[in-house]
Amino acid sequence: MNNEFSWSAAREARIDRAIDRAVREMMQVEPPPGLRRRVLARLNDADERREHAHRRAPRFLELLALAEQAVVAGRALVARIDALAARLPERRSDA
């Protein structure tokens, strides 16, 4: 059992070293041109998005209600089809 633990610990240590190496390599790269400008522009847009967020919440709730109604209507339709199918005489396939 101790041998299993040492295998697991060694494997985890190798994975940790590989992750550390990959992160160091990724961090040594220059950001794409214009990144700072785009980030700052998005931060400024966040204020505008926040102003209109109160309009989106009720619309989302309306969408949820519509989805619930669709599920209920679908179940009712399936139940009606099942009831109609139960009343039909069975067909014999002599093919």
Stockholm file with secondary structure:
# STOCKHOLM 1.0

chainA/1-95         MNNEFSWSAAREARIDRAIDRAVREMMQVEPPPGLRRRVLARLNDADERREHAHRRAPRFLELLALAEQAVVAGRALVARIDALAARLPERRSDA
#=GR chainA/1-95 SS CHHHHHHHHHHHHHHHHHHHHHHHHHHTSCCCTTHHHHHHHHHHHHHHHHHHHHHHHHHHHHHHHHHHHHHHHHHHHHHHHHHHHHHSCCCCCCC
#=GC SS_cons        CHHHHHHHHHHHHHHHHHHHHHHHHHHTSCCCTTHHHHHHHHHHHHHHHHHHHHHHHHHHHHHHHHHHHHHHHHHHHHHHHHHHHHHSCCCCCCC
//
